[in-house]
Amino acid sequence: MRKGARCCTHPAPYVTRDRSGGDLLVLAVRREVRPVREQAHDEREHEVLVRDDASPDLTDRRARAALPSYTREQIARTALAIADAEGFDAVTMKRIASELGSSTMALYYYVRTKADIIALMHDAILEDVLIPADEMPTDWREATAEISRRSRNALVAHPWSLASLNDAQFGPNAMRHYEQSLAALRGTDLTTARKITLTAILDDYVVGSAIHTVESLERARAAEQNPVTVRDAMVFGQGLLSTGGFPELAALQVKANAHIDRDPAADFPAMDVDDLRDQFESGLNALLDGLSHSMRIA
């Protein structure tokens, strides 16, 4: 798994033993488990957005009354919209304030560092992953499949999150996400350790599929925008095939050129959204089949 691809996965858990011999589930979240506001203000790591001595005096009633009223959700959704449109690096306090029609200083009342913003963005994405309580399937397989599906959809919808939210402090929705994943397995006879293993395996598959999907779509867009580059790459590839050193690839090329298959999409790599989604679903079903068999889930 690539570094940074953990936005919609679960906090890393492990099982330890307490003094009475019982199992304790521990969530290993970050090296420093402290509220975001208590973390050290390191400009290189967290991009401090304001110095303490530059903050407005919010003890003054008139200053507080003059502040615009925003919710954390508004700020998070605004930051997500900026990142989706222009990339994660475009998310700054100044830009968020501009989109909200506020002054930069006024937002200091709500967030103080880039780490605050990242935490809010991470939690907002995970909110979209959660299955509404009245829609949660009762069958373990249907439930885990839907959680995996929603997790992948969130990552693909915010492709920058695969590399930019690795250090996000997890929030309430991350806990709800894990709670829901464990609840999906409530009706099974799996041990705690096996439940953790199963969710980790599904996490790995979801993240891998999301990375593959994002990269495939990016390659498809690049090919459409740069036909000359594609042509040059094809010429280079043909030259390598002509050496005789790649017999399997040469056979695949002959098959592609002949168009003899009734269902070409089944034989060649998926490159559009629908094909990539179908590929994910096929792999997810196969993975759940294997987990059900190997873990003997009733």
N, C-alpha and C positions, 0 to 999 in steps of 0.2 A: 504494500500500500504506500502511496506517495505521502510525503509529509504534508499536512494541512488538510487532508481529506477526511475530516471527522465532524463536519458541521452537523449532520443529521444522524450521526451515530450515537451510541450510548456512552455515558461516562465509563471509564475503564474500571470494572469491578474486580475484586478478588475475595476469596473466602479465607478467613483465618479462624483460629480456635480461641474461645474465651476460656477463662480459668475453670469453668464448670464442665468444659468439654463440648459445649454447644457450638454450632457454626455461627459466625458473624459475617454478614455481608458488608463489605467496605467499598465505598466508591472512591477510587483514586482519581482525583480530578486535576489538580495542578500541584506543582512543587510547593507553591505558596497558597494555602487556602485561607484567603482573607477577603473581606468585602472589597469591591473595586475601589471604593472611595478611600480605603485605608492603605492601598498599595502605594509604594514609593513612586514619586513623580520623577521618572527618568525620561528625559527628553528623547534619548535615542531609542528607548524601547516602547514608550507609551505616547510620545508626542504630546507633551504637556500643552494644553490649550490656553491656559491663563495662569499667571503667577498668583499666589495667595494674596499678595499685597495689591493686586490689580482688580480683585473681585469687588463687585458693588457691595455697599453696606446694606445688607438685607435686614438688619435690625431696625432700620429706619422705616416706619410704616408707610411713609410717602413713597420710598423707593420700591417697597414690595407692591404697593398698589399700582405703581406704574408698569410693573412687569406684565407682559402678555401671558395668557394662560395656555399652556400646552400639556398634553399628556405624553407619557413616555412612549405610548404606542404611536402617536403622531410623529414624534421625533424619529423613532425606529423605522417607520414606514417611509418617511421622507428620505432617510439615509439609504434604505434598500432601493428606492426608486433611482437615486443618483448612481449607486453602484451598478444597478442593472443597465442603466443607460450609458454610463461612461467608464465603468470600472471602479474597483475598490479604492484606488488611489485618489479618485476625485472626491471622496467623502471627507470633508473637512467641516469644522465648526462654522466657518464663514459661509460655506456653500449651503449647509443645512439651514442656517439662519436666513439666507437669501431666499431659499425656496419657501420657507414658512412666512416670509414677509416680516421678519424680526431683525433686531440688532444682534450682532454676535455676542455682545456682553450679556444680553438678556438670557441667552441660553446657558450661561454659566451657572444659573440657578439650578438647572436640571442635570447637566453633565459637565464634568470637569476635565476629563482626559479622553484620548482616543480609545482607551480600554473601556470606558463607560459606554461609548458609542458601539463598539464591537460587541459588548455584552448584550446591549439592547437589540442589535441587529440579529445576533445569534438566537436570542429568545423569540424574536418575532418570526424567524424562519421556522423554528420548531413548533410554533403555534399552528402553523399551516400543516404540519405533519400529523398532528393529533387527530384521531378519529372521534367524532362526536359520540358521546356515551350511548345514545339511542341507535347508533349505526354500527356499533362494535359487534362483529360476528361472534357467535358462541363457539364455533368450531375452531380449534387451535390453528389448523392449517390455513383456513380462510382469513383468520385474524392476523397471523404473522405475514401472510402474503400481502394483505392490504397495508399493513404498516410498512413493509418493505417497498411497496409500490409508491406510497405517499412520500417516503423518504427519498427515493430516487427522483421522483418528480420535483421535489423541492431543490435538490442539488442541481438538476438540469435547468430549472427555472432561474437559478442564481449561480451560474457556472464559476464566477469569481470566488464563491464561498469555498470551493474545493481547495484553494490555496491560501485564503486570507483569514480564516476563522480558527486556525489551529490553536491559538492561545486564548480563545474566548473563555471568560469565566462562565461556567454553566449557571443557568437560572432556573426558575420554577418550571418552565416548559420542558427543559431537559429532564427534570425529575419526573414530570408527568409522562413524558415520552417513554422513559424506562419503566415507570410504573405500569403503563399500558402494555408494554411489551411483555412484562412478567405476568400481567393479568391474562394475556392471551394464552398463556401456557398453564393457567390455573387448573384446568380440567385434565391435565396429563399427570402421569406418575413420575415425571422427571425429577431428579434431585436438584437442589439449588445449583450445584456445580454444572450440571448438564443444561440447565436453563440458561446459565451464563454463557456456556459454550455455544449453544444454539444461536442465541442472539448475536454473539460475536461473529459466527460464521455468516449469518445473514447480513450483518453490517459490512463485512469484507466484500461480499458479492454485490451489495447495493452500491458501495463506493466505487468498486471496480467497474461496474456497468455504467455509472454516471460519468466517470472519467472517460471511458471508451466512447460513450455517446457524445459528450462535449467535443472530444477530439475529432470524431468522425464528422460531425456537423461542421466544425471549423475547417477541416480539410475539404469538404464538399463546397463550402462557400469560397475558399481560396481557389479551388479549381475553376469555379464559375467566373471568378473575377480575374484570374490570370491564366487564360488558355495557353499562352505561349510557354509558361513554366510547365504546365501539364504536358504539352507536346514534347518539350525537351526531356522531361522525366521519362516519358514513354520511349523515346529514342534510346536513352541511356539504358533503360531496363531491357529493351529488345537486344541491345548489344551484349549484355550479360547473359541473356538466355541463349544467344547464338553460340556461346562458348561450349555448351553441352554440360556445364557444371551444375545445372539446376533442372533435372529431368521432371520432377513433380510440378514445378512452376511452369515449365514449358508445356506439359500436358494440359495444365489448367488454362493456359493461354490459348491453346488450340481449341479447347472446348468452348471457351468464351467467344472466340472468333467465328466458330461454326454455328452458334446459336441453335444447337440441336436439342437442348433441354426444353421440355414443356413448361417447366417452372424455373426460369433462370434465377429468380430471387431466392430460391431455396439453396442454390449452389454457390452464390457469390456474396461477398460481404455487404451487409446492410449499410446504407449511407443516408437514408432519410429518416425523419422522425418516426413515421409509422413502422417501418421495417425494424428500426432499432428498439422500439417499444415491444414489438412482437418477439424479437430476439431475447429481450430481457424476460418476458413472460415465459418463454420456452425454457430458458435456463433456470428461472425461479421454480417452475414446476419440477424440473429434473432434480434440483437441489433439495426441495422439500421431500420428494420421493426418497432420495438417498438418506436424508436425516431421519425420516420416519422409519426407514428400514434399519439403519445402523443404530439408532437410539431406541428401537423397539417401542415407538410411541403408539399407544392403543388408539 
